[in-house]
């Protein structure tokens, strides 16, 4: 039940962010019955709208989430080794986003876009047989990555910090 409430809450936040509508307009749209669907009644308690707006990082369009780091090195061959690890992961798990980042002096490869640590642990459990040094990390994830229905395949991001 908590997951369903959390998912509904996230969908509400993403709708607000993606469509830049006021909460009132969103409530009116949700309350209009669609063909084949029932009517939704929304009851807003207290300062729910201000609580949504007060989420850390929401103004920048990012949310605190989790990814799984599959590679982390600063040796002379770290760049090529990171690219090899990224390609290997993409071949084994083509539907999961990969991110190769250079954070001086380290090359890092992280995978996935998880909202909860539990999701990240499940992902880690799936990939640990192929990447035995993988571990879960907390990262800021752009909300835009969650707003698309076809979010399963994301382009590789190379960012120098």
Legacy VTK file of the C-alpha trace (Angstrom):
# vtk DataFile Version 3.0
C-alpha trace
ASCII
DATASET POLYDATA
POINTS 161 float
0.000 0.000 0.000
2.855 2.406 0.844
4.497 1.769 -2.548
1.233 2.518 -4.356
0.784 5.744 -2.403
4.427 6.641 -3.097
4.081 5.942 -6.817
0.873 7.982 -6.996
2.638 10.808 -5.152
5.602 10.663 -7.516
3.305 10.675 -10.529
1.582 13.741 -9.116
4.945 15.499 -8.607
6.134 14.579 -12.088
2.899 15.781 -13.633
3.316 19.079 -11.839
6.900 19.399 -12.962
6.480 18.232 -16.551
3.370 20.192 -17.388
3.999 23.235 -15.155
0.370 23.339 -14.095
-1.028 24.626 -10.863
-2.231 22.055 -8.355
-5.781 23.339 -8.788
-5.730 22.756 -12.552
-4.259 19.289 -12.054
-6.956 18.394 -9.517
-9.693 19.529 -11.922
-8.210 17.457 -14.749
-7.948 14.343 -12.576
-11.526 14.714 -11.379
-12.904 14.649 -14.940
-13.983 11.087 -15.809
-12.311 9.595 -18.884
-13.896 7.024 -21.175
-13.747 3.634 -19.483
-12.407 5.097 -16.233
-14.009 6.249 -13.004
-13.935 9.636 -11.347
-11.060 10.551 -9.025
-11.837 12.541 -5.884
-8.905 14.471 -4.430
-8.899 15.713 -0.865
-5.943 17.922 0.008
-5.076 17.998 3.685
-3.359 20.921 5.335
-0.262 22.112 3.566
0.166 19.235 1.124
0.960 21.564 -1.772
3.655 23.374 0.204
5.114 20.007 1.273
5.473 18.959 -2.380
7.157 22.258 -3.206
9.502 21.904 -0.212
11.022 18.604 -1.402
14.824 19.065 -1.429
16.088 19.533 -4.962
12.627 19.827 -6.500
13.233 23.413 -7.631
16.275 22.338 -9.634
14.383 19.451 -11.193
16.354 16.757 -9.365
15.488 14.185 -6.748
17.691 12.234 -4.361
17.884 8.707 -5.659
20.178 5.741 -5.987
22.304 4.095 -8.641
24.656 1.126 -8.650
28.336 1.868 -9.243
29.922 -0.911 -11.319
33.313 0.719 -11.918
35.551 3.097 -9.944
39.241 3.605 -10.759
41.971 6.231 -11.173
44.753 4.243 -12.831
46.367 5.246 -16.128
44.086 2.880 -18.035
40.952 3.856 -16.086
39.216 5.596 -19.013
39.445 2.612 -21.337
38.578 0.188 -18.524
35.506 2.292 -17.669
34.396 2.237 -21.305
34.855 -1.542 -21.420
32.806 -1.960 -18.230
30.083 0.303 -19.625
29.910 -1.592 -22.942
29.812 -4.932 -21.125
26.936 -3.730 -18.960
25.021 -2.367 -21.967
25.357 -5.723 -23.729
24.175 -7.675 -20.671
21.421 -5.246 -19.595
20.351 -3.186 -22.632
17.287 -1.619 -20.957
19.124 -0.009 -18.028
20.683 3.457 -18.219
24.469 3.797 -17.851
26.495 6.852 -16.847
30.258 7.214 -17.344
31.563 10.162 -15.316
35.035 11.599 -14.808
35.214 13.046 -11.298
38.862 14.057 -10.972
40.866 11.822 -10.486
38.370 8.942 -10.835
36.469 7.418 -13.731
33.147 6.078 -12.510
30.420 4.037 -14.183
27.029 3.975 -12.503
23.844 2.337 -13.713
20.114 2.654 -13.157
17.781 5.370 -11.910
16.243 4.200 -8.622
14.059 6.291 -6.342
14.524 4.070 -3.295
17.435 2.163 -1.828
15.331 -1.008 -2.071
15.075 -0.618 -5.867
18.831 -0.093 -6.064
19.499 -3.174 -3.922
17.299 -5.270 -6.222
19.246 -3.942 -9.230
22.536 -4.640 -7.436
21.354 -8.207 -6.746
20.674 -8.742 -10.447
24.057 -7.509 -11.647
26.455 -8.561 -8.875
27.241 -11.875 -10.589
28.753 -10.008 -13.560
30.117 -7.023 -11.600
31.352 -8.396 -8.286
32.671 -5.035 -7.046
29.371 -3.200 -7.615
27.829 -1.183 -4.793
24.854 1.140 -4.257
25.466 4.917 -4.261
23.216 7.871 -3.557
22.990 10.447 -6.351
20.950 13.401 -7.533
18.823 12.208 -10.468
17.039 14.624 -12.854
13.246 14.337 -12.637
13.087 14.422 -16.428
14.457 10.852 -16.489
11.292 9.663 -14.726
8.752 11.698 -16.717
8.827 9.652 -19.932
6.944 6.393 -20.324
9.770 5.058 -22.522
12.359 5.643 -19.821
13.858 2.169 -19.925
16.717 3.039 -22.283
18.710 6.185 -21.576
21.675 7.558 -23.536
25.108 7.389 -21.977
26.130 10.545 -20.157
29.786 11.578 -19.991
30.315 14.480 -17.646
33.521 16.021 -16.357
33.343 17.573 -12.890
LINES 1 162
161 0 1 2 3 4 5 6 7 8 9 10 11 12 13 14 15 16 17 18 19 20 21 22 23 24 25 26 27 28 29 30 31 32 33 34 35 36 37 38 39 40 41 42 43 44 45 46 47 48 49 50 51 52 53 54 55 56 57 58 59 60 61 62 63 64 65 66 67 68 69 70 71 72 73 74 75 76 77 78 79 80 81 82 83 84 85 86 87 88 89 90 91 92 93 94 95 96 97 98 99 100 101 102 103 104 105 106 107 108 109 110 111 112 113 114 115 116 117 118 119 120 121 122 123 124 125 126 127 128 129 130 131 132 133 134 135 136 137 138 139 140 141 142 143 144 145 146 147 148 149 150 151 152 153 154 155 156 157 158 159 160
